[in-house]
Amino acid sequence: MMFKVERAIGASVLSIETGKLARQAAGSAVVRYGDTVVLGTVVTADPRPNIDFFPLSVDYREKMSAAGKFPGGFFKREGRPTQKEVVTCRLIDRPMRPLFPEGFRDEVQIQIMVLSADLQNDPDVLGMAAAAAALAVSTIPFNGPIAGVRVGRVDGKLLINPTMAQLEYSDMDMVVAGHLGAVTMIEVGCRELTEEDIAEAVKFGHEQGVKPICEMLKELARQCAAAKTWQPPAKDTAFLDAIRTKALPDLRAAQNIVGKQERNEATKAVYDRLVAEYCPQGTVPTTFAHTPDQVKAAIGDVEQRLIRDLILEQNKRPDGRKLDELRKITCEVGWLPRVHGSSLFARGETQAMVVCTLGTSRDEQIIDDLVEEYSKKFMLHYNFPPFSVGEVRRIGSPGRREIGHGALAERSLEAILPGPEDFPYTIRLVSDILESNGSSSMASVCGGSLALMDAGVPIRGAVAGISIGLVMDEDGRYKLLTDIIGAEDHYGDMDFKVAGTRKGITGVQLDIKSTGLPHKIMKEALAMAKKTRMQILDHMEAVIPKPRPEVSPYAPRLLTIKINPEKIGKLIGPGGKMIKAIQADTGAQIDIEDDGTVVISCLDSAGAEKALAAVQRITEDVQIGRIYEGRVTSVKDFGAFIEIQEGQDGLCHISELDDNYVRTVSDVVKIGDVVKVKVIAIDEQGRVKLSRKAAMKAATPS
């Protein structure tokens, strides 16, 4: 049977329908908003043997046919997911994962496909609604419903699901996800907004978007009447109590060790000792009462409860800091000698090396997705090698985590970059995490800001980022933590990353592992992040207070000039002859845009200046009273035609050739002669009148 719910959300009607497509999936739904149509499906499989985690996978794909386009490139078929698709997968996964019940280990796969795109309503948040609807009508246990909306702000007015055209003028691009009770995920890119602005937008998005969609999903689930019969597995309380008794004293002692490596070694010794006791070597595994993974999981539960209790009851963190204390920060710039800009940023045991490279317009990243093809002049790539956490792991192409962290850091720095009219360079940042214990994406923001300034990029202000954590119990007691480390992220309830300048916030990402984040706590976390951000900026500005006045001598020199678009053909010349000659003579690269913008790049500043002079000479308008050096192209009885610019000649009448009487033109000049002449007039038809006599007089000292 088919079921459908509809409701006005923002400026359009949101429609959610099930029972028509993908009927063999455990759950499926079609979401329509405007002319954008998204299909969400969910399937499940029996749990893998001895699995100790919840195997959820989310896949979001934008079919190019949805926008009436062919995939770009040689192969006319969609291939590996784009960065937008990867980021959207994470956007959907993060708010959903915590709402599956504890102990549920069935394999769950969520697939979202964009079937139609109207190029006005971004399908990413609709994909979240489609996935949530598929779960709502399935028998898979899920503590939903959940929904997400985009929030924009145009001329100070907040909008639910603004169109792509409206986002061009919006100073905020926020995605808010949650359930009826609270927010579970926030993703923000904005232009130096205040903490109050962010809090207001989150509340607006939850009240005006998330809640109404969740009510729609509840109604759809009621219509389908899908029974969710899963029961959590029974716990072996005697085993858990025994593990707690044997593990707690040594785990408590390990928590008194400040260093990460030393603390991890002490904790590992507890795991090794109890695994050896319960699963001795030489014993057939089938004779174990419990598997090694079960023993480790039980110890992990003890460790988690211990760390949370120490924070809640004693204000004691694993590394001994106060709840609002920032770890030691060190900053360096210019550490690498031949790159265009570099920085080394360390916060405690998290260290990021960021390199800035400046390029020309030919280095821009071409983006080919559902919307019209466009290019990016700024990109940030994040790498997380396994040695950064002392592990051995397969090294391959960047994973979803690396792409997501890079996108967050990129979005946080984008707001402070100069416009292409002021700084025409293409900018690439590469952040390599050399050590990690705490938010490396925020370290990339700090290091990226420093590297930009070291490269001489005239950014509007330094950007710093920090992660705020949370531990909250069932009774509502909670503690906020500044600058969380890995254990606090793993065993805590929240990872709230906030980046910004002294003026305001530029990027936010919230992940919550509990059932939701109350508005009051969110406002406190934003205030804590602001205070810490100012401390980090103090350290950064002490190293480099403002961008360097010049770009690196190893960076290409870029000069920009605006010419009359009608003279583009003249600059290029027949078959590109003119522009090729300039490039060969100067060693410069010349790029011309349709609006007449000419960008000249050259590793040698002298070559760039020489190319600029050549472009000006060819494209500038002839000026009356100016002296030009020209070549005689034709000799007539009444005068000589002299080319003073490429493709532009003028007539020097016989009476203007010399102060003395001239019997014939050829007595003074011949074809091919180079002479100086002065422009004395330009008639209504654009014909240029020249005077060699006037040029000679101007050159003679009085």
Buried (B, 14 or more C-beta within 10 A) or exposed (E): EEBBBEEEBBBBEBBBBBBBBBEEBBBBBBBBBBEBBBBBBBBBEEEEEEEEEBEBEBBBBBBBBBBEBEBEEEEEEBEEBBBBBBBBBBBBBBBBBBBBEEEBBBBBBBBBBBBBBBBBBBBBBBBBBBBBBBBBBBBBBBEBBBBBBBBBBBEEEBBBBBBEEBBEEBBBBBBBBBBBEBBBBBBBBBBBBBBEBBBBBBBBBBEBBBBBBBBBBBBBBEBBEBEBEBEEEEEBEEBBEBBBEBBBEBBBEBBEBEEBEEBBEBBEEBBEBBBEEBBEEEEEEEEBEBBBBBBBBBBBBBBBBBBBBBBBEEEBBBBEBEBEEBBEBEBBBBEBEEBBBBBBBBBBBBBBBBBBBBBBBEBBEEBBBBBEEEEBBBBBBBBBEEBBBEEEEEEEEBEBEBBBBBBBBBBBBBBBBBEBEEBBBBBBBBBBBBBBBBBBBBBBBBBBBBBBBBBBBBBBBBBBBBBBBBBBBEEEEBBBBBBBBBBBBBBBBBBBBBBBBBEBBBBBBBBBBBBBBBBEBBBBBBBBBBEBBEBBBEBBBEBBEEBBEEBBEEBBBBBBBEBEEEBBEBBBBEEEEBBEEBBEEBBBBBBBEEEBBBBBBBBEEEBBBBBBEBBEEBBBEBEEEEBBEBBBEEBEEEBBBBBBBBEBBBBBBBEBBBEEEBEEBEEBBEEEEEBBBBBBEBEEEEEBBBBBBBBBEEEEEE
